Every structure is written in structure tokens, then in C-alpha cells.
Amino acid sequence: MKLLTRWIDKRIAAYQNGLMETHYREVEIMYRKMRGWRHDSRNHIQVLKSLAEAGDLDALKKYLGELDTEINTVDTVIKTGNKMTDAILNSKISLARSKNIPVKADAHVPVALTTPAIDLSIILGNLFDNAIEASLALPEGKRMIRVYMDMKNTQLYLSFTNFTANKKRRKLNGRFSTTKGQGHGFGLLRIDKLVEQHGGYLSRNSEDGAFTTEILLPQ
């Protein structure tokens, strides 16, 4: 039993290390795009002015449409006040939008938290990755991820909801079953372990084609 436990712990650790590297790359890519946009903004303005002066409305509309699409891929829509939370949420929202998954997010997080930034990043990253993966199984018009974060007295409250292809997911041995493979299971176990480690509360609910995870973390 001890050998099996150690093996599972090693597999989870390896999976999470790979996941964190992916998260950091996503954040880096998002901010690189933002810096590129700021650098190019003057050039865009000059092009728009030239098209306007030339009276070429069709070209002007086309250029504005292309800019709007580009801005939507790098816009920092969440500003919670906590830098690590902002970074991971905005990178994941950008990733979801690039896959045509709308995200409705409302997040308010204190500048300072007792939950280590690395642990919060793992929890948020796993929740978002799971929601994105589930959303991709749906037609584009039925995709949606809702994120809510706020303080409830001395606890940080997190709620993630996404629509699923199945009306109601079934539980196996007290846990919701998954068809996504081994990595997904490790991600869920890692969330469970971190919430337990920090003395928090976790609830998962599948109802009417929506899957919701709620977490409370004492601060």
C-alpha cells in the first residue's frame, strides 16, 4: 500500500510540474502579446489615420475588425488586485476565448493571501483546464464558463461552473467519473489534496447539464 501511495504521489507531482510549466508558458505568451500590442499601437493609429484621410471606409472597417479580434486575445479582463491570481486567470481566459469558449468572470481577491501563490495557481489552473476541456465537447453556441471569486468573512470563495455534454455526471466510489484520461484524474486529486491541506472545503455538483466546483480556503 505504501509503495502504491508513493507511486501515485510521484505521478501526481510529475503531472503537476508539467502543468505548472504549461501555466507559466501561457502567462508569458499573454504578456508578450500585450507588450507587442503596446509597441505596435502607434503604427496601428497611423494606418487608421491614413485610411480615414483617404476616405477608404471599407479598408478602415476591415482593419478595425482585425484589430478588435487581436485585442480580444490579449485583453486583461480581470484585475483582482492579487498579481498571481490576475496572471493565471487572464491567461486561462485568453486561452478559453481562443477556443471560442465565452467566459464570465467576477473576481475580487485581497492583495495578500495566506494561501501560497503556487498552490492557488495549481487549483485555479486545474479548474480552468477541466472547464475548458469539458466545454470543447459542446457546440460553440452552448459553451460557457462562469468564474466567481470573493472573500466570505475570513475565507476565499471560488466557484467554477461549465456546461457539459452529459446532463448529469455519475460518481464512482464517491468521486465524479472522468473519461479524459489519467492526467485529469491527477488534477482532481491534486485539488482535493491542496484544499484538505489548507483546511478548506470543496464541493462538486453536476446538475441539468452544468458542472460546478465550489471551494472555500481559510485566510
LUMMARTI-13023 format. One record per residue (C-alpha): residue number from 1; residue in one letter; chain; x, y, z. Coordinates in Angstrom, 1 decimal, decimal comma. Example, Ala and Ser with C-alpha at 12.3 -4.5 7.8 and 13.67 -1.06 7.14 Angstrom:
+-----+------+------+--------+--------+--------+
! pos ! code ! unit !      X !      Y !      Z !
+-----+------+------+--------+--------+--------+
!   1 !    a !    A !   12,3 !   -4,5 !    7,8 !
!   2 !    s !    A !   13,7 !   -1,1 !    7,1 !
+-----+------+------+--------+--------+--------+
This chain:
+-----+------+------+--------+--------+--------+
! pos ! code ! unit !      X !      Y !      Z !
+-----+------+------+--------+--------+--------+
!   1 !    m !    A !    0,0 !    0,0 !    0,0 !
!   2 !    k !    A !    2,8 !    2,4 !    0,9 !
!   3 !    l !    A !    4,6 !    1,6 !   -2,4 !
!   4 !    l !    A !    1,4 !    2,3 !   -4,3 !
!   5 !    t !    A !    0,8 !    5,6 !   -2,4 !
!   6 !    r !    A !    4,4 !    6,8 !   -3,2 !
!   7 !    w !    A !    4,0 !    5,8 !   -6,8 !
!   8 !    i !    A !    0,7 !    7,8 !   -7,0 !
!   9 !    d !    A !    2,3 !   10,8 !   -5,3 !
!  10 !    k !    A !    5,2 !   10,7 !   -7,7 !
!  11 !    r !    A !    2,9 !   10,6 !  -10,7 !
!  12 !    i !    A !    0,8 !   13,5 !   -9,4 !
!  13 !    a !    A !    3,9 !   15,5 !   -8,7 !
!  14 !    a !    A !    5,2 !   14,9 !  -12,2 !
!  15 !    y !    A !    1,9 !   15,8 !  -13,7 !
!  16 !    q !    A !    1,6 !   19,0 !  -11,7 !
!  17 !    n !    A !    5,2 !   20,0 !  -12,6 !
!  18 !    g !    A !    4,3 !   19,7 !  -16,2 !
!  19 !    l !    A !    1,0 !   21,6 !  -15,6 !
!  20 !    m !    A !    2,8 !   24,5 !  -13,9 !
!  21 !    e !    A !    5,3 !   24,8 !  -16,8 !
!  22 !    t !    A !    2,3 !   25,0 !  -19,1 !
!  23 !    h !    A !    0,6 !   27,7 !  -16,9 !
!  24 !    y !    A !    3,8 !   29,8 !  -16,9 !
!  25 !    r !    A !    4,2 !   29,5 !  -20,7 !
!  26 !    e !    A !    0,6 !   30,6 !  -21,1 !
!  27 !    v !    A !    1,1 !   33,6 !  -18,9 !
!  28 !    e !    A !    4,4 !   34,5 !  -20,6 !
!  29 !    i !    A !    2,7 !   34,3 !  -24,1 !
!  30 !    m !    A !   -0,2 !   36,5 !  -23,0 !
!  31 !    y !    A !    2,1 !   39,2 !  -21,6 !
!  32 !    r !    A !    4,4 !   39,0 !  -24,6 !
!  33 !    k !    A !    1,3 !   39,6 !  -26,8 !
!  34 !    m !    A !    0,4 !   42,6 !  -24,6 !
!  35 !    r !    A !    3,8 !   44,1 !  -24,9 !
!  36 !    g !    A !    3,7 !   43,6 !  -28,7 !
!  37 !    w !    A !    0,3 !   45,3 !  -28,9 !
!  38 !    r !    A !    1,6 !   48,3 !  -26,9 !
!  39 !    h !    A !    4,7 !   48,6 !  -29,1 !
!  40 !    d !    A !    2,6 !   48,4 !  -32,3 !
!  41 !    s !    A !   -0,2 !   50,7 !  -31,2 !
!  42 !    r !    A !    1,3 !   53,9 !  -32,8 !
!  43 !    n !    A !    1,7 !   52,1 !  -36,1 !
!  44 !    h !    A !   -1,9 !   51,0 !  -35,9 !
!  45 !    i !    A !   -3,0 !   54,6 !  -35,2 !
!  46 !    q !    A !   -1,0 !   55,9 !  -38,2 !
!  47 !    v !    A !   -2,6 !   53,3 !  -40,5 !
!  48 !    l !    A !   -6,1 !   54,2 !  -39,3 !
!  49 !    k !    A !   -5,4 !   57,9 !  -39,8 !
!  50 !    s !    A !   -4,2 !   57,3 !  -43,3 !
!  51 !    l !    A !   -7,2 !   55,2 !  -44,3 !
!  52 !    a !    A !   -9,5 !   57,8 !  -42,8 !
!  53 !    e !    A !   -7,8 !   60,7 !  -44,6 !
!  54 !    a !    A !   -8,0 !   58,7 !  -47,9 !
!  55 !    g !    A !  -11,8 !   58,1 !  -47,3 !
!  56 !    d !    A !  -11,3 !   54,3 !  -47,7 !
!  57 !    l !    A !  -14,1 !   53,2 !  -45,4 !
!  58 !    d !    A !  -14,1 !   49,6 !  -46,5 !
!  59 !    a !    A !  -10,4 !   49,2 !  -45,7 !
!  60 !    l !    A !  -10,9 !   51,2 !  -42,4 !
!  61 !    k !    A !  -13,7 !   48,8 !  -41,3 !
!  62 !    k !    A !  -11,7 !   45,8 !  -42,2 !
!  63 !    y !    A !   -8,6 !   47,0 !  -40,3 !
!  64 !    l !    A !  -10,7 !   47,9 !  -37,2 !
!  65 !    g !    A !  -12,2 !   44,4 !  -37,3 !
!  66 !    e !    A !   -8,8 !   42,8 !  -37,4 !
!  67 !    l !    A !   -7,6 !   44,9 !  -34,5 !
!  68 !    d !    A !  -10,7 !   44,1 !  -32,5 !
!  69 !    t !    A !  -10,0 !   40,3 !  -32,9 !
!  70 !    e !    A !   -6,4 !   40,8 !  -31,9 !
!  71 !    i !    A !   -7,3 !   42,9 !  -28,8 !
!  72 !    n !    A !   -9,8 !   40,3 !  -27,6 !
!  73 !    t !    A !   -7,0 !   37,7 !  -27,5 !
!  74 !    v !    A !   -4,8 !   39,7 !  -25,2 !
!  75 !    d !    A !   -7,2 !   41,9 !  -23,1 !
!  76 !    t !    A !   -6,6 !   41,7 !  -19,4 !
!  77 !    v !    A !  -10,2 !   41,4 !  -18,3 !
!  78 !    i !    A !   -9,6 !   40,5 !  -14,7 !
!  79 !    k !    A !   -7,9 !   42,9 !  -12,2 !
!  80 !    t !    A !   -8,4 !   41,4 !   -8,7 !
!  81 !    g !    A !   -5,6 !   43,2 !   -7,0 !
!  82 !    n !    A !   -3,6 !   40,0 !   -6,5 !
!  83 !    k !    A !   -0,9 !   39,7 !   -9,2 !
!  84 !    m !    A !   -0,6 !   35,9 !   -9,3 !
!  85 !    t !    A !   -4,4 !   35,5 !   -9,5 !
!  86 !    d !    A !   -4,6 !   38,1 !  -12,2 !
!  87 !    a !    A !   -1,9 !   36,3 !  -14,2 !
!  88 !    i !    A !   -3,4 !   32,8 !  -14,1 !
!  89 !    l !    A !   -7,0 !   33,9 !  -14,6 !
!  90 !    n !    A !   -6,2 !   36,2 !  -17,6 !
!  91 !    s !    A !   -4,0 !   33,7 !  -19,3 !
!  92 !    k !    A !   -6,7 !   31,0 !  -19,0 !
!  93 !    i !    A !   -9,5 !   33,4 !  -20,1 !
!  94 !    s !    A !   -7,4 !   34,3 !  -23,1 !
!  95 !    l !    A !   -6,9 !   30,5 !  -23,8 !
!  96 !    a !    A !  -10,6 !   29,8 !  -23,5 !
!  97 !    r !    A !  -11,5 !   32,7 !  -25,8 !
!  98 !    s !    A !   -9,0 !   31,5 !  -28,4 !
!  99 !    k !    A !  -11,0 !   28,2 !  -28,4 !
! 100 !    n !    A !  -14,3 !   30,1 !  -28,8 !
! 101 !    i !    A !  -15,4 !   29,5 !  -25,2 !
! 102 !    p !    A !  -17,0 !   32,6 !  -23,6 !
! 103 !    v !    A !  -16,0 !   33,3 !  -20,0 !
! 104 !    k !    A !  -18,0 !   35,3 !  -17,5 !
! 105 !    a !    A !  -15,7 !   36,2 !  -14,6 !
! 106 !    d !    A !  -16,2 !   38,2 !  -11,4 !
! 107 !    a !    A !  -13,2 !   38,1 !   -9,1 !
! 108 !    h !    A !  -12,2 !   40,1 !   -6,0 !
! 109 !    v !    A !   -9,1 !   38,9 !   -4,2 !
! 110 !    p !    A !   -7,1 !   40,6 !   -1,5 !
! 111 !    v !    A !   -3,5 !   41,7 !   -2,4 !
! 112 !    a !    A !   -2,2 !   39,4 !    0,3 !
! 113 !    l !    A !   -3,4 !   35,8 !    0,9 !
! 114 !    t !    A !   -2,1 !   33,2 !    3,3 !
! 115 !    t !    A !   -2,7 !   30,5 !    0,7 !
! 116 !    p !    A !    0,7 !   30,2 !   -1,2 !
! 117 !    a !    A !    0,6 !   31,6 !   -4,7 !
! 118 !    i !    A !    1,8 !   28,3 !   -6,2 !
! 119 !    d !    A !   -1,0 !   26,3 !   -4,5 !
! 120 !    l !    A !   -3,6 !   28,8 !   -5,7 !
! 121 !    s !    A !   -2,2 !   28,7 !   -9,2 !
! 122 !    i !    A !   -2,4 !   24,9 !   -9,3 !
! 123 !    i !    A !   -6,0 !   25,0 !   -8,1 !
! 124 !    l !    A !   -7,1 !   27,7 !  -10,5 !
! 125 !    g !    A !   -5,2 !   26,2 !  -13,4 !
! 126 !    n !    A !   -6,7 !   22,8 !  -12,9 !
! 127 !    l !    A !  -10,2 !   24,1 !  -12,5 !
! 128 !    f !    A !   -9,9 !   26,2 !  -15,7 !
! 129 !    d !    A !   -8,3 !   23,4 !  -17,7 !
! 130 !    n !    A !  -11,1 !   21,0 !  -16,7 !
! 131 !    a !    A !  -13,8 !   23,5 !  -17,6 !
! 132 !    i !    A !  -12,1 !   24,2 !  -21,0 !
! 133 !    e !    A !  -11,8 !   20,6 !  -21,8 !
! 134 !    a !    A !  -15,4 !   19,9 !  -21,0 !
! 135 !    s !    A !  -16,6 !   22,9 !  -23,0 !
! 136 !    l !    A !  -14,8 !   21,7 !  -26,1 !
! 137 !    a !    A !  -17,2 !   18,7 !  -26,3 !
! 138 !    l !    A !  -20,1 !   21,1 !  -26,8 !
! 139 !    p !    A !  -21,2 !   23,1 !  -29,9 !
! 140 !    e !    A !  -19,8 !   26,6 !  -29,8 !
! 141 !    g !    A !  -23,2 !   28,2 !  -29,1 !
! 142 !    k !    A !  -23,6 !   26,1 !  -25,9 !
! 143 !    r !    A !  -20,2 !   26,8 !  -24,4 !
! 144 !    m !    A !  -19,8 !   28,9 !  -21,3 !
! 145 !    i !    A !  -17,5 !   29,1 !  -18,2 !
! 146 !    r !    A !  -18,5 !   31,1 !  -15,2 !
! 147 !    v !    A !  -15,9 !   32,1 !  -12,6 !
! 148 !    y !    A !  -16,6 !   33,8 !   -9,3 !
! 149 !    m !    A !  -14,1 !   34,6 !   -6,5 !
! 150 !    d !    A !  -14,5 !   36,7 !   -3,4 !
! 151 !    m !    A !  -13,9 !   36,8 !    0,3 !
! 152 !    k !    A !  -16,5 !   35,3 !    2,6 !
! 153 !    n !    A !  -15,5 !   36,6 !    6,1 !
! 154 !    t !    A !  -12,0 !   35,1 !    6,5 !
! 155 !    q !    A !  -12,3 !   32,6 !    3,7 !
! 156 !    l !    A !  -11,5 !   32,9 !    0,0 !
! 157 !    y !    A !  -14,5 !   31,5 !   -2,0 !
! 158 !    l !    A !  -14,0 !   30,1 !   -5,5 !
! 159 !    s !    A !  -16,8 !   28,9 !   -7,8 !
! 160 !    f !    A !  -16,3 !   27,4 !  -11,3 !
! 161 !    t !    A !  -19,2 !   26,4 !  -13,5 !
! 162 !    n !    A !  -19,2 !   25,0 !  -17,0 !
! 163 !    f !    A !  -21,8 !   23,3 !  -19,2 !
! 164 !    t !    A !  -21,2 !   19,7 !  -20,1 !
! 165 !    a !    A !  -22,3 !   17,3 !  -22,8 !
! 166 !    n !    A !  -23,8 !   14,9 !  -20,2 !
! 167 !    k !    A !  -27,0 !   16,1 !  -18,4 !
! 168 !    k !    A !  -25,6 !   14,6 !  -15,1 !
! 169 !    r !    A !  -22,2 !   13,2 !  -14,4 !
! 170 !    r !    A !  -22,1 !   10,0 !  -12,4 !
! 171 !    k !    A !  -19,9 !    9,3 !   -9,3 !
! 172 !    l !    A !  -17,6 !    6,3 !   -8,9 !
! 173 !    n !    A !  -16,5 !    5,5 !   -5,4 !
! 174 !    g !    A !  -17,7 !    8,9 !   -4,2 !
! 175 !    r !    A !  -15,9 !   10,8 !   -6,9 !
! 176 !    f !    A !  -17,2 !   12,1 !  -10,3 !
! 177 !    s !    A !  -16,0 !    9,8 !  -13,0 !
! 178 !    t !    A !  -14,0 !   11,1 !  -15,9 !
! 179 !    t !    A !  -13,4 !    9,9 !  -19,5 !
! 180 !    k !    A !  -10,4 !   12,3 !  -20,1 !
! 181 !    g !    A !   -7,6 !   10,0 !  -19,0 !
! 182 !    q !    A !   -5,0 !    9,8 !  -16,2 !
! 183 !    g !    A !   -3,8 !   13,4 !  -16,2 !
! 184 !    h !    A !   -7,3 !   14,7 !  -15,5 !
! 185 !    g !    A !   -7,7 !   12,4 !  -12,5 !
! 186 !    f !    A !   -4,4 !   13,5 !  -11,1 !
! 187 !    g !    A !   -5,5 !   17,1 !  -11,4 !
! 188 !    l !    A !   -8,7 !   16,5 !   -9,4 !
! 189 !    l !    A !   -6,7 !   14,6 !   -6,8 !
! 190 !    r !    A !   -4,3 !   17,5 !   -6,5 !
! 191 !    i !    A !   -7,1 !   20,0 !   -6,0 !
! 192 !    d !    A !   -8,6 !   17,8 !   -3,3 !
! 193 !    k !    A !   -5,3 !   17,3 !   -1,5 !
! 194 !    l !    A !   -4,4 !   21,1 !   -1,5 !
! 195 !    v !    A !   -7,9 !   22,1 !   -0,3 !
! 196 !    e !    A !   -7,6 !   19,5 !    2,5 !
! 197 !    q !    A !   -4,0 !   20,6 !    3,3 !
! 198 !    h !    A !   -5,2 !   24,2 !    3,8 !
! 199 !    g !    A !   -8,2 !   23,2 !    6,0 !
! 200 !    g !    A !  -10,6 !   24,2 !    3,3 !
! 201 !    y !    A !  -13,9 !   23,0 !    1,9 !
! 202 !    l !    A !  -14,7 !   21,6 !   -1,5 !
! 203 !    s !    A !  -18,0 !   20,7 !   -3,2 !
! 204 !    r !    A !  -18,7 !   19,4 !   -6,7 !
! 205 !    n !    A !  -22,2 !   19,2 !   -8,2 !
! 206 !    s !    A !  -23,4 !   18,0 !  -11,6 !
! 207 !    e !    A !  -27,0 !   19,0 !  -12,4 !
! 208 !    d !    A !  -29,0 !   20,0 !  -15,5 !
! 209 !    g !    A !  -26,0 !   19,9 !  -17,9 !
! 210 !    a !    A !  -23,8 !   22,1 !  -15,7 !
! 211 !    f !    A !  -20,9 !   21,1 !  -13,5 !
! 212 !    t !    A !  -19,9 !   23,3 !  -10,6 !
! 213 !    t !    A !  -17,0 !   23,2 !   -8,2 !
! 214 !    e !    A !  -17,0 !   25,4 !   -5,1 !
! 215 !    i !    A !  -14,1 !   25,8 !   -2,8 !
! 216 !    l !    A !  -13,5 !   27,7 !    0,5 !
! 217 !    l !    A !   -9,9 !   28,4 !    1,6 !
! 218 !    p !    A !   -9,3 !   29,9 !    5,1 !
! 219 !    q !    A !   -7,1 !   33,0 !    5,1 !
+-----+------+------+--------+--------+--------+
